[in-house]
Amino acid sequence: MFGCIVAGRLVQTNLQQVDVNKYVFELPEAQSINHIVVFLLGTVPFEPGYAATVHLLWPNKDWQMLGVLSNDKPSAIFRLKSTAGSQYANMTGINAELGISIEPIQSIEQQMQNQGALVSAANQSGSIPLQTAKQFAERTLQSLYDYATSFATKPDASMGMLGSGASVQVLPVKVFEDWYGTFLRKLQRDPATTMQN
């Protein structure tokens, strides 16, 4: 009924049923996955009034809702890199689980409203749950680090760096200014998506 694709890997259709209307894909070497495509195979549509929520489970974490599949939206691309947290960045052999739960559409709409309410409440009260804040900070700093280090260069002789021969790299301040400007635009345009991605 479902399949998933990780870039550079074969299509996965080895779905395991773990409960009534609940399925799991095992994702080996999950720490190296940036994006995943989840889709209906097209052989069996959802019954009227039903759709599926898609979730991700990292070791020692709670299930995280990624999104929804339905007959009207039979496929979706999800970014996983931002859901892992920095503790898995330099590790290998990390397995995660992609969960799919077939549920009544009304139940799914309620879950989506609750998820939206969490972001809305955070915006109104000015505070967010500690775990959400921690994940947001980790993703934001990882984004800055990845972006900035892609511009790193070795200093040339005119820079007069002390300790020549040391493995020193430099970054133009403009790199930080550009990243910060882009981040603020994303945050102003869609705070909820920026917080989740």
mmCIF file of the C-alpha atoms, coordinates in Angstrom:
data_MODEL
# 
_entry.id   MODEL 
# 
loop_
_atom_site.group_PDB 
_atom_site.id 
_atom_site.type_symbol 
_atom_site.label_atom_id 
_atom_site.label_alt_id 
_atom_site.label_comp_id 
_atom_site.label_asym_id 
_atom_site.label_entity_id 
_atom_site.label_seq_id 
_atom_site.pdbx_PDB_ins_code 
_atom_site.Cartn_x 
_atom_site.Cartn_y 
_atom_site.Cartn_z 
_atom_site.occupancy 
_atom_site.B_iso_or_equiv 
_atom_site.pdbx_formal_charge 
_atom_site.auth_seq_id 
_atom_site.auth_comp_id 
_atom_site.auth_asym_id 
_atom_site.auth_atom_id 
_atom_site.pdbx_PDB_model_num 
ATOM 1   C CA . MET A 1 1   ? 0.000   0.000  0.000  1.00 0.00 ? 1   MET A CA 1 
ATOM 2   C CA . PHE A 1 2   ? 2.907   2.408  0.792  1.00 0.00 ? 2   PHE A CA 1 
ATOM 3   C CA . GLY A 1 3   ? 6.440   2.928  -0.438 1.00 0.00 ? 3   GLY A CA 1 
ATOM 4   C CA . CYS A 1 4   ? 9.286   5.236  0.439  1.00 0.00 ? 4   CYS A CA 1 
ATOM 5   C CA . ILE A 1 5   ? 12.405  6.436  -1.329 1.00 0.00 ? 5   ILE A CA 1 
ATOM 6   C CA . VAL A 1 6   ? 15.613  7.725  0.182  1.00 0.00 ? 6   VAL A CA 1 
ATOM 7   C CA . ALA A 1 7   ? 17.911  9.405  -2.359 1.00 0.00 ? 7   ALA A CA 1 
ATOM 8   C CA . GLY A 1 8   ? 20.630  7.013  -3.513 1.00 0.00 ? 8   GLY A CA 1 
ATOM 9   C CA . ARG A 1 9   ? 18.814  3.935  -2.223 1.00 0.00 ? 9   ARG A CA 1 
ATOM 10  C CA . LEU A 1 10  ? 16.368  1.437  -3.660 1.00 0.00 ? 10  LEU A CA 1 
ATOM 11  C CA . VAL A 1 11  ? 12.636  1.976  -3.281 1.00 0.00 ? 11  VAL A CA 1 
ATOM 12  C CA . GLN A 1 12  ? 11.413  0.483  -0.013 1.00 0.00 ? 12  GLN A CA 1 
ATOM 13  C CA . THR A 1 13  ? 8.160   -1.467 -0.016 1.00 0.00 ? 13  THR A CA 1 
ATOM 14  C CA . ASN A 1 14  ? 9.077   -3.724 2.920  1.00 0.00 ? 14  ASN A CA 1 
ATOM 15  C CA . LEU A 1 15  ? 6.366   -2.305 5.127  1.00 0.00 ? 15  LEU A CA 1 
ATOM 16  C CA . GLN A 1 16  ? 5.804   -4.057 8.448  1.00 0.00 ? 16  GLN A CA 1 
ATOM 17  C CA . GLN A 1 17  ? 2.340   -4.006 9.989  1.00 0.00 ? 17  GLN A CA 1 
ATOM 18  C CA . VAL A 1 18  ? 2.729   -3.408 13.731 1.00 0.00 ? 18  VAL A CA 1 
ATOM 19  C CA . ASP A 1 19  ? -0.921  -2.898 14.677 1.00 0.00 ? 19  ASP A CA 1 
ATOM 20  C CA . VAL A 1 20  ? -4.305  -2.455 13.043 1.00 0.00 ? 20  VAL A CA 1 
ATOM 21  C CA . ASN A 1 21  ? -3.823  0.344  10.475 1.00 0.00 ? 21  ASN A CA 1 
ATOM 22  C CA . LYS A 1 22  ? -0.268  1.059  11.705 1.00 0.00 ? 22  LYS A CA 1 
ATOM 23  C CA . TYR A 1 23  ? 2.815   0.361  9.621  1.00 0.00 ? 23  TYR A CA 1 
ATOM 24  C CA . VAL A 1 24  ? 6.561   0.892  9.926  1.00 0.00 ? 24  VAL A CA 1 
ATOM 25  C CA . PHE A 1 25  ? 9.505   1.193  7.548  1.00 0.00 ? 25  PHE A CA 1 
ATOM 26  C CA . GLU A 1 26  ? 12.945  0.557  9.058  1.00 0.00 ? 26  GLU A CA 1 
ATOM 27  C CA . LEU A 1 27  ? 15.419  3.248  7.967  1.00 0.00 ? 27  LEU A CA 1 
ATOM 28  C CA . PRO A 1 28  ? 19.003  1.980  8.305  1.00 0.00 ? 28  PRO A CA 1 
ATOM 29  C CA . GLU A 1 29  ? 21.817  4.557  8.438  1.00 0.00 ? 29  GLU A CA 1 
ATOM 30  C CA . ALA A 1 30  ? 19.127  7.162  9.055  1.00 0.00 ? 30  ALA A CA 1 
ATOM 31  C CA . GLN A 1 31  ? 21.636  9.785  10.195 1.00 0.00 ? 31  GLN A CA 1 
ATOM 32  C CA . SER A 1 32  ? 22.699  10.163 6.539  1.00 0.00 ? 32  SER A CA 1 
ATOM 33  C CA . ILE A 1 33  ? 19.175  10.771 5.203  1.00 0.00 ? 33  ILE A CA 1 
ATOM 34  C CA . ASN A 1 34  ? 18.341  14.336 4.218  1.00 0.00 ? 34  ASN A CA 1 
ATOM 35  C CA . HIS A 1 35  ? 14.940  13.851 2.606  1.00 0.00 ? 35  HIS A CA 1 
ATOM 36  C CA . ILE A 1 36  ? 12.535  10.961 2.167  1.00 0.00 ? 36  ILE A CA 1 
ATOM 37  C CA . VAL A 1 37  ? 9.609   10.531 -0.210 1.00 0.00 ? 37  VAL A CA 1 
ATOM 38  C CA . VAL A 1 38  ? 6.621   8.592  1.120  1.00 0.00 ? 38  VAL A CA 1 
ATOM 39  C CA . PHE A 1 39  ? 3.832   7.586  -1.237 1.00 0.00 ? 39  PHE A CA 1 
ATOM 40  C CA . LEU A 1 40  ? 0.807   5.425  -1.882 1.00 0.00 ? 40  LEU A CA 1 
ATOM 41  C CA . LEU A 1 41  ? 1.632   2.644  -4.338 1.00 0.00 ? 41  LEU A CA 1 
ATOM 42  C CA . GLY A 1 42  ? -1.614  3.355  -6.181 1.00 0.00 ? 42  GLY A CA 1 
ATOM 43  C CA . THR A 1 43  ? -2.892  -0.197 -5.914 1.00 0.00 ? 43  THR A CA 1 
ATOM 44  C CA . VAL A 1 44  ? -5.138  0.387  -2.889 1.00 0.00 ? 44  VAL A CA 1 
ATOM 45  C CA . PRO A 1 45  ? -6.580  3.853  -2.194 1.00 0.00 ? 45  PRO A CA 1 
ATOM 46  C CA . PHE A 1 46  ? -7.722  4.958  1.236  1.00 0.00 ? 46  PHE A CA 1 
ATOM 47  C CA . GLU A 1 47  ? -11.320 4.185  2.106  1.00 0.00 ? 47  GLU A CA 1 
ATOM 48  C CA . PRO A 1 48  ? -13.584 7.259  2.003  1.00 0.00 ? 48  PRO A CA 1 
ATOM 49  C CA . GLY A 1 49  ? -13.096 9.396  5.105  1.00 0.00 ? 49  GLY A CA 1 
ATOM 50  C CA . TYR A 1 50  ? -9.592  8.047  5.828  1.00 0.00 ? 50  TYR A CA 1 
ATOM 51  C CA . ALA A 1 51  ? -6.029  9.274  5.332  1.00 0.00 ? 51  ALA A CA 1 
ATOM 52  C CA . ALA A 1 52  ? -2.651  8.568  6.948  1.00 0.00 ? 52  ALA A CA 1 
ATOM 53  C CA . THR A 1 53  ? -0.298  10.444 9.207  1.00 0.00 ? 53  THR A CA 1 
ATOM 54  C CA . VAL A 1 54  ? 3.434   9.965  8.695  1.00 0.00 ? 54  VAL A CA 1 
ATOM 55  C CA . HIS A 1 55  ? 5.734   9.944  11.736 1.00 0.00 ? 55  HIS A CA 1 
ATOM 56  C CA . LEU A 1 56  ? 9.430   9.494  12.470 1.00 0.00 ? 56  LEU A CA 1 
ATOM 57  C CA . LEU A 1 57  ? 11.019  7.795  15.468 1.00 0.00 ? 57  LEU A CA 1 
ATOM 58  C CA . TRP A 1 58  ? 14.691  8.349  16.323 1.00 0.00 ? 58  TRP A CA 1 
ATOM 59  C CA . PRO A 1 59  ? 16.318  6.215  19.028 1.00 0.00 ? 59  PRO A CA 1 
ATOM 60  C CA . ASN A 1 60  ? 15.526  7.484  22.534 1.00 0.00 ? 60  ASN A CA 1 
ATOM 61  C CA . LYS A 1 61  ? 13.050  10.077 21.244 1.00 0.00 ? 61  LYS A CA 1 
ATOM 62  C CA . ASP A 1 62  ? 9.287   10.362 20.857 1.00 0.00 ? 62  ASP A CA 1 
ATOM 63  C CA . TRP A 1 63  ? 7.423   9.935  17.587 1.00 0.00 ? 63  TRP A CA 1 
ATOM 64  C CA . GLN A 1 64  ? 7.430   13.153 15.532 1.00 0.00 ? 64  GLN A CA 1 
ATOM 65  C CA . MET A 1 65  ? 4.622   13.855 13.085 1.00 0.00 ? 65  MET A CA 1 
ATOM 66  C CA . LEU A 1 66  ? 5.984   14.757 9.658  1.00 0.00 ? 66  LEU A CA 1 
ATOM 67  C CA . GLY A 1 67  ? 2.788   15.169 7.662  1.00 0.00 ? 67  GLY A CA 1 
ATOM 68  C CA . VAL A 1 68  ? -0.167  13.522 5.971  1.00 0.00 ? 68  VAL A CA 1 
ATOM 69  C CA . LEU A 1 69  ? -0.939  11.341 2.950  1.00 0.00 ? 69  LEU A CA 1 
ATOM 70  C CA . SER A 1 70  ? -4.424  11.104 1.447  1.00 0.00 ? 70  SER A CA 1 
ATOM 71  C CA . ASN A 1 71  ? -6.127  10.128 -1.793 1.00 0.00 ? 71  ASN A CA 1 
ATOM 72  C CA . ASP A 1 72  ? -5.884  13.817 -2.765 1.00 0.00 ? 72  ASP A CA 1 
ATOM 73  C CA . LYS A 1 73  ? -2.208  13.991 -1.726 1.00 0.00 ? 73  LYS A CA 1 
ATOM 74  C CA . PRO A 1 74  ? -0.790  10.500 -2.371 1.00 0.00 ? 74  PRO A CA 1 
ATOM 75  C CA . SER A 1 75  ? 2.873   11.456 -1.922 1.00 0.00 ? 75  SER A CA 1 
ATOM 76  C CA . ALA A 1 76  ? 4.997   13.835 0.096  1.00 0.00 ? 76  ALA A CA 1 
ATOM 77  C CA . ILE A 1 77  ? 8.647   14.741 0.602  1.00 0.00 ? 77  ILE A CA 1 
ATOM 78  C CA . PHE A 1 78  ? 9.853   15.154 4.170  1.00 0.00 ? 78  PHE A CA 1 
ATOM 79  C CA . ARG A 1 79  ? 13.104  16.618 5.431  1.00 0.00 ? 79  ARG A CA 1 
ATOM 80  C CA . LEU A 1 80  ? 14.593  14.306 8.047  1.00 0.00 ? 80  LEU A CA 1 
ATOM 81  C CA . LYS A 1 81  ? 17.957  15.953 8.689  1.00 0.00 ? 81  LYS A CA 1 
ATOM 82  C CA . SER A 1 82  ? 16.376  18.648 10.834 1.00 0.00 ? 82  SER A CA 1 
ATOM 83  C CA . THR A 1 83  ? 14.473  16.124 12.963 1.00 0.00 ? 83  THR A CA 1 
ATOM 84  C CA . ALA A 1 84  ? 17.496  14.174 14.180 1.00 0.00 ? 84  ALA A CA 1 
ATOM 85  C CA . GLY A 1 85  ? 19.236  16.681 16.384 1.00 0.00 ? 85  GLY A CA 1 
ATOM 86  C CA . SER A 1 86  ? 22.973  17.187 16.506 1.00 0.00 ? 86  SER A CA 1 
ATOM 87  C CA . GLN A 1 87  ? 23.702  14.123 18.653 1.00 0.00 ? 87  GLN A CA 1 
ATOM 88  C CA . TYR A 1 88  ? 23.470  11.847 15.573 1.00 0.00 ? 88  TYR A CA 1 
ATOM 89  C CA . ALA A 1 89  ? 25.470  14.068 13.196 1.00 0.00 ? 89  ALA A CA 1 
ATOM 90  C CA . ASN A 1 90  ? 28.808  12.248 13.495 1.00 0.00 ? 90  ASN A CA 1 
ATOM 91  C CA . MET A 1 91  ? 27.481  8.789  14.325 1.00 0.00 ? 91  MET A CA 1 
ATOM 92  C CA . THR A 1 92  ? 27.000  5.826  12.018 1.00 0.00 ? 92  THR A CA 1 
ATOM 93  C CA . GLY A 1 93  ? 24.687  2.855  12.131 1.00 0.00 ? 93  GLY A CA 1 
ATOM 94  C CA . ILE A 1 94  ? 21.725  4.810  13.492 1.00 0.00 ? 94  ILE A CA 1 
ATOM 95  C CA . ASN A 1 95  ? 18.389  3.241  12.604 1.00 0.00 ? 95  ASN A CA 1 
ATOM 96  C CA . ALA A 1 96  ? 15.122  5.159  12.679 1.00 0.00 ? 96  ALA A CA 1 
ATOM 97  C CA . GLU A 1 97  ? 11.553  4.124  12.004 1.00 0.00 ? 97  GLU A CA 1 
ATOM 98  C CA . LEU A 1 98  ? 9.110   5.764  9.637  1.00 0.00 ? 98  LEU A CA 1 
ATOM 99  C CA . GLY A 1 99  ? 5.597   5.165  10.938 1.00 0.00 ? 99  GLY A CA 1 
ATOM 100 C CA . ILE A 1 100 ? 2.366   5.394  8.978  1.00 0.00 ? 100 ILE A CA 1 
ATOM 101 C CA . SER A 1 101 ? -0.983  5.418  10.760 1.00 0.00 ? 101 SER A CA 1 
ATOM 102 C CA . ILE A 1 102 ? -4.259  5.154  8.826  1.00 0.00 ? 102 ILE A CA 1 
ATOM 103 C CA . GLU A 1 103 ? -6.892  7.170  10.661 1.00 0.00 ? 103 GLU A CA 1 
ATOM 104 C CA . PRO A 1 104 ? -10.208 8.949  10.111 1.00 0.00 ? 104 PRO A CA 1 
ATOM 105 C CA . ILE A 1 105 ? -9.675  12.312 8.445  1.00 0.00 ? 105 ILE A CA 1 
ATOM 106 C CA . GLN A 1 106 ? -11.417 14.072 11.361 1.00 0.00 ? 106 GLN A CA 1 
ATOM 107 C CA . SER A 1 107 ? -8.836  12.636 13.767 1.00 0.00 ? 107 SER A CA 1 
ATOM 108 C CA . ILE A 1 108 ? -6.005  13.770 11.505 1.00 0.00 ? 108 ILE A CA 1 
ATOM 109 C CA . GLU A 1 109 ? -7.459  17.264 11.211 1.00 0.00 ? 109 GLU A CA 1 
ATOM 110 C CA . GLN A 1 110 ? -7.604  17.430 15.017 1.00 0.00 ? 110 GLN A CA 1 
ATOM 111 C CA . GLN A 1 111 ? -3.948  16.385 15.262 1.00 0.00 ? 111 GLN A CA 1 
ATOM 112 C CA . MET A 1 112 ? -2.972  19.030 12.716 1.00 0.00 ? 112 MET A CA 1 
ATOM 113 C CA . GLN A 1 113 ? -4.924  21.678 14.641 1.00 0.00 ? 113 GLN A CA 1 
ATOM 114 C CA . ASN A 1 114 ? -3.229  20.620 17.881 1.00 0.00 ? 114 ASN A CA 1 
ATOM 115 C CA . GLN A 1 115 ? 0.167   20.832 16.218 1.00 0.00 ? 115 GLN A CA 1 
ATOM 116 C CA . GLY A 1 116 ? -0.735  24.272 14.848 1.00 0.00 ? 116 GLY A CA 1 
ATOM 117 C CA . ALA A 1 117 ? -2.054  25.306 18.271 1.00 0.00 ? 117 ALA A CA 1 
ATOM 118 C CA . LEU A 1 118 ? 1.295   24.422 19.841 1.00 0.00 ? 118 LEU A CA 1 
ATOM 119 C CA . VAL A 1 119 ? 3.095   26.762 17.445 1.00 0.00 ? 119 VAL A CA 1 
ATOM 120 C CA . SER A 1 120 ? 0.376   29.411 17.846 1.00 0.00 ? 120 SER A CA 1 
ATOM 121 C CA . ALA A 1 121 ? 0.502   29.198 21.652 1.00 0.00 ? 121 ALA A CA 1 
ATOM 122 C CA . ALA A 1 122 ? 4.247   29.531 21.525 1.00 0.00 ? 122 ALA A CA 1 
ATOM 123 C CA . ASN A 1 123 ? 3.900   32.654 19.390 1.00 0.00 ? 123 ASN A CA 1 
ATOM 124 C CA . GLN A 1 124 ? 1.291   34.196 21.710 1.00 0.00 ? 124 GLN A CA 1 
ATOM 125 C CA . SER A 1 125 ? 2.906   33.369 25.029 1.00 0.00 ? 125 SER A CA 1 
ATOM 126 C CA . GLY A 1 126 ? 6.423   33.996 23.849 1.00 0.00 ? 126 GLY A CA 1 
ATOM 127 C CA . SER A 1 127 ? 7.530   30.624 25.162 1.00 0.00 ? 127 SER A CA 1 
ATOM 128 C CA . ILE A 1 128 ? 7.804   27.202 23.620 1.00 0.00 ? 128 ILE A CA 1 
ATOM 129 C CA . PRO A 1 129 ? 8.355   23.789 25.185 1.00 0.00 ? 129 PRO A CA 1 
ATOM 130 C CA . LEU A 1 130 ? 11.977  23.198 26.165 1.00 0.00 ? 130 LEU A CA 1 
ATOM 131 C CA . GLN A 1 131 ? 12.434  20.229 23.803 1.00 0.00 ? 131 GLN A CA 1 
ATOM 132 C CA . THR A 1 132 ? 11.000  22.220 20.871 1.00 0.00 ? 132 THR A CA 1 
ATOM 133 C CA . ALA A 1 133 ? 13.250  25.178 21.681 1.00 0.00 ? 133 ALA A CA 1 
ATOM 134 C CA . LYS A 1 134 ? 16.265  22.878 21.927 1.00 0.00 ? 134 LYS A CA 1 
ATOM 135 C CA . GLN A 1 135 ? 15.499  21.235 18.568 1.00 0.00 ? 135 GLN A CA 1 
ATOM 136 C CA . PHE A 1 136 ? 14.924  24.625 16.941 1.00 0.00 ? 136 PHE A CA 1 
ATOM 137 C CA . ALA A 1 137 ? 18.221  25.960 18.311 1.00 0.00 ? 137 ALA A CA 1 
ATOM 138 C CA . GLU A 1 138 ? 20.115  22.848 17.159 1.00 0.00 ? 138 GLU A CA 1 
ATOM 139 C CA . ARG A 1 139 ? 18.642  23.038 13.644 1.00 0.00 ? 139 ARG A CA 1 
ATOM 140 C CA . THR A 1 140 ? 19.281  26.778 13.408 1.00 0.00 ? 140 THR A CA 1 
ATOM 141 C CA . LEU A 1 141 ? 22.898  26.508 14.531 1.00 0.00 ? 141 LEU A CA 1 
ATOM 142 C CA . GLN A 1 142 ? 23.509  23.500 12.268 1.00 0.00 ? 142 GLN A CA 1 
ATOM 143 C CA . SER A 1 143 ? 22.086  25.474 9.343  1.00 0.00 ? 143 SER A CA 1 
ATOM 144 C CA . LEU A 1 144 ? 24.372  28.414 10.127 1.00 0.00 ? 144 LEU A CA 1 
ATOM 145 C CA . TYR A 1 145 ? 27.396  26.146 10.530 1.00 0.00 ? 145 TYR A CA 1 
ATOM 146 C CA . ASP A 1 146 ? 26.726  24.273 7.263  1.00 0.00 ? 146 ASP A CA 1 
ATOM 147 C CA . TYR A 1 147 ? 26.123  27.492 5.340  1.00 0.00 ? 147 TYR A CA 1 
ATOM 148 C CA . ALA A 1 148 ? 29.082  29.403 6.768  1.00 0.00 ? 148 ALA A CA 1 
ATOM 149 C CA . THR A 1 149 ? 31.650  26.624 6.466  1.00 0.00 ? 149 THR A CA 1 
ATOM 150 C CA . SER A 1 150 ? 30.798  26.200 2.791  1.00 0.00 ? 150 SER A CA 1 
ATOM 151 C CA . PHE A 1 151 ? 32.437  29.632 2.304  1.00 0.00 ? 151 PHE A CA 1 
ATOM 152 C CA . ALA A 1 152 ? 35.529  28.955 4.436  1.00 0.00 ? 152 ALA A CA 1 
ATOM 153 C CA . THR A 1 153 ? 38.871  29.604 2.755  1.00 0.00 ? 153 THR A CA 1 
ATOM 154 C CA . LYS A 1 154 ? 42.499  29.422 3.758  1.00 0.00 ? 154 LYS A CA 1 
ATOM 155 C CA . PRO A 1 155 ? 43.985  32.836 4.583  1.00 0.00 ? 155 PRO A CA 1 
ATOM 156 C CA . ASP A 1 156 ? 46.371  34.283 2.046  1.00 0.00 ? 156 ASP A CA 1 
ATOM 157 C CA . ALA A 1 157 ? 49.751  35.814 2.870  1.00 0.00 ? 157 ALA A CA 1 
ATOM 158 C CA . SER A 1 158 ? 48.358  39.368 2.902  1.00 0.00 ? 158 SER A CA 1 
ATOM 159 C CA . MET A 1 159 ? 46.232  38.599 5.963  1.00 0.00 ? 159 MET A CA 1 
ATOM 160 C CA . GLY A 1 160 ? 49.275  38.375 8.226  1.00 0.00 ? 160 GLY A CA 1 
ATOM 161 C CA . MET A 1 161 ? 47.932  35.477 10.256 1.00 0.00 ? 161 MET A CA 1 
ATOM 162 C CA . LEU A 1 162 ? 49.931  34.339 13.265 1.00 0.00 ? 162 LEU A CA 1 
ATOM 163 C CA . GLY A 1 163 ? 50.900  30.699 13.489 1.00 0.00 ? 163 GLY A CA 1 
ATOM 164 C CA . SER A 1 164 ? 51.373  30.114 9.787  1.00 0.00 ? 164 SER A CA 1 
ATOM 165 C CA . GLY A 1 165 ? 50.989  26.507 8.844  1.00 0.00 ? 165 GLY A CA 1 
ATOM 166 C CA . ALA A 1 166 ? 48.150  26.011 11.287 1.00 0.00 ? 166 ALA A CA 1 
ATOM 167 C CA . SER A 1 167 ? 44.916  24.701 9.862  1.00 0.00 ? 167 SER A CA 1 
ATOM 168 C CA . VAL A 1 168 ? 43.143  28.054 9.959  1.00 0.00 ? 168 VAL A CA 1 
ATOM 169 C CA . GLN A 1 169 ? 40.217  29.000 7.767  1.00 0.00 ? 169 GLN A CA 1 
ATOM 170 C CA . VAL A 1 170 ? 38.547  32.383 7.450  1.00 0.00 ? 170 VAL A CA 1 
ATOM 171 C CA . LEU A 1 171 ? 35.000  33.492 6.723  1.00 0.00 ? 171 LEU A CA 1 
ATOM 172 C CA . PRO A 1 172 ? 33.847  36.818 5.308  1.00 0.00 ? 172 PRO A CA 1 
ATOM 173 C CA . VAL A 1 173 ? 31.435  38.614 7.659  1.00 0.00 ? 173 VAL A CA 1 
ATOM 174 C CA . LYS A 1 174 ? 29.078  38.975 4.678  1.00 0.00 ? 174 LYS A CA 1 
ATOM 175 C CA . VAL A 1 175 ? 28.419  35.210 4.890  1.00 0.00 ? 175 VAL A CA 1 
ATOM 176 C CA . PHE A 1 176 ? 26.852  35.686 8.329  1.00 0.00 ? 176 PHE A CA 1 
ATOM 177 C CA . GLU A 1 177 ? 24.966  38.800 7.232  1.00 0.00 ? 177 GLU A CA 1 
ATOM 178 C CA . ASP A 1 178 ? 23.472  36.964 4.228  1.00 0.00 ? 178 ASP A CA 1 
ATOM 179 C CA . TRP A 1 179 ? 22.490  33.912 6.274  1.00 0.00 ? 179 TRP A CA 1 
ATOM 180 C CA . TYR A 1 180 ? 20.938  36.079 8.997  1.00 0.00 ? 180 TYR A CA 1 
ATOM 181 C CA . GLY A 1 181 ? 18.952  38.135 6.467  1.00 0.00 ? 181 GLY A CA 1 
ATOM 182 C CA . THR A 1 182 ? 17.620  34.991 4.787  1.00 0.00 ? 182 THR A CA 1 
ATOM 183 C CA . PHE A 1 183 ? 16.729  33.437 8.143  1.00 0.00 ? 183 PHE A CA 1 
ATOM 184 C CA . LEU A 1 184 ? 14.810  36.553 9.254  1.00 0.00 ? 184 LEU A CA 1 
ATOM 185 C CA . ARG A 1 185 ? 12.869  36.657 5.961  1.00 0.00 ? 185 ARG A CA 1 
ATOM 186 C CA . LYS A 1 186 ? 11.870  32.991 6.383  1.00 0.00 ? 186 LYS A CA 1 
ATOM 187 C CA . LEU A 1 187 ? 10.856  33.631 9.986  1.00 0.00 ? 187 LEU A CA 1 
ATOM 188 C CA . GLN A 1 188 ? 8.721   36.653 9.059  1.00 0.00 ? 188 GLN A CA 1 
ATOM 189 C CA . ARG A 1 189 ? 7.138   34.910 6.066  1.00 0.00 ? 189 ARG A CA 1 
ATOM 190 C CA . ASP A 1 190 ? 6.161   31.685 7.883  1.00 0.00 ? 190 ASP A CA 1 
ATOM 191 C CA . PRO A 1 191 ? 7.163   31.317 11.548 1.00 0.00 ? 191 PRO A CA 1 
ATOM 192 C CA . ALA A 1 192 ? 5.464   27.919 11.973 1.00 0.00 ? 192 ALA A CA 1 
ATOM 193 C CA . THR A 1 193 ? 7.324   26.294 9.081  1.00 0.00 ? 193 THR A CA 1 
ATOM 194 C CA . THR A 1 194 ? 10.600  27.891 10.130 1.00 0.00 ? 194 THR A CA 1 
ATOM 195 C CA . MET A 1 195 ? 10.166  26.480 13.638 1.00 0.00 ? 195 MET A CA 1 
ATOM 196 C CA . GLN A 1 196 ? 9.406   22.988 12.295 1.00 0.00 ? 196 GLN A CA 1 
ATOM 197 C CA . ASN A 1 197 ? 12.041  22.859 9.550  1.00 0.00 ? 197 ASN A CA 1 
# 
